[in-house]
Amino acid sequence: MLSNSDPKNHDPNDHFFDDLYKGYNIRRVPAKRMINSNPSKRGTINEIVVTNYDV
């Protein structure tokens, strides 16, 4: 299992992880981020979870 911040949070056309891990299971899940130097940017973003098994 691998997780990372989804680059599509900033650029919806960024398919880096989709291309890199095609053939694997990729799920996007909301994750709260409470640490940011700019308080208006704190909140929910998408995180990707990549697995080689079904969840």
PAKOL-73537 format. One line per 3 residues: number of its first residue (from 1); their letters; for each residue x, y, z of C-alpha. Coordinates in Angstrom, 2 decimals. Example, Ala and Ser with C-alpha at 12.3 -4.5 7.8 and 13.67 -1.06 7.14 Angstrom:
BEGIN
1 = as = 12.30/-4.50/7.80 | 13.67/-1.06/7.14;
//
This chain:
BEGIN
1 = mls = 0.00/0.00/0.00 | 1.17/3.49/-0.85 | -0.42/6.84/-0.05;
4 = nsd = 0.37/10.35/-1.16 | -1.24/13.72/-1.60 | -3.15/13.78/-4.89;
7 = pkn = -1.53/16.19/-7.39 | -5.00/16.71/-8.87 | -5.70/18.89/-5.82;
10 = hdp = -3.69/21.59/-7.63 | -3.98/20.57/-11.28 | -6.95/18.42/-12.38;
13 = ndh = -5.04/17.50/-15.56 | -2.09/15.98/-13.66 | -2.26/12.23/-14.33;
16 = ffd = 1.19/11.36/-12.96 | 0.08/8.77/-10.38 | -2.72/7.46/-12.59;
19 = dly = -0.17/6.73/-15.33 | 2.55/5.48/-12.98 | 0.30/3.05/-11.13;
22 = kgy = -2.09/1.98/-13.87 | -2.91/-1.67/-13.33 | -3.09/-1.10/-9.56;
25 = nir = -6.08/-0.06/-7.47 | -6.12/3.71/-6.96 | -8.61/5.26/-4.57;
28 = rvp = -8.99/8.92/-3.74 | -10.07/9.62/-0.19 | -10.63/12.91/1.64;
31 = akr = -8.01/13.77/4.25 | -8.01/16.71/6.65 | -4.95/18.93/6.70;
34 = min = -4.85/21.14/9.76 | -1.26/22.38/9.35 | -0.61/25.13/6.83;
37 = snp = 1.02/28.51/7.19 | -2.03/30.01/5.48 | -5.12/29.26/7.61;
40 = skr = -7.47/29.66/4.65 | -5.78/26.70/2.94 | -6.39/24.31/5.84;
43 = gti = -9.08/21.73/5.35 | -9.93/18.66/3.29 | -7.88/17.57/0.30;
46 = nei = -7.76/14.32/-1.64 | -5.20/11.70/-0.76 | -4.49/8.78/-3.09;
49 = vvt = -4.20/5.23/-1.80 | -2.60/2.71/-4.17 | -2.85/-1.01/-3.49;
52 = nyd = -2.11/-4.20/-5.34 | -5.20/-5.82/-3.79 | -8.91/-4.98/-3.73;
55 = v = -10.17/-3.02/-0.73;
//
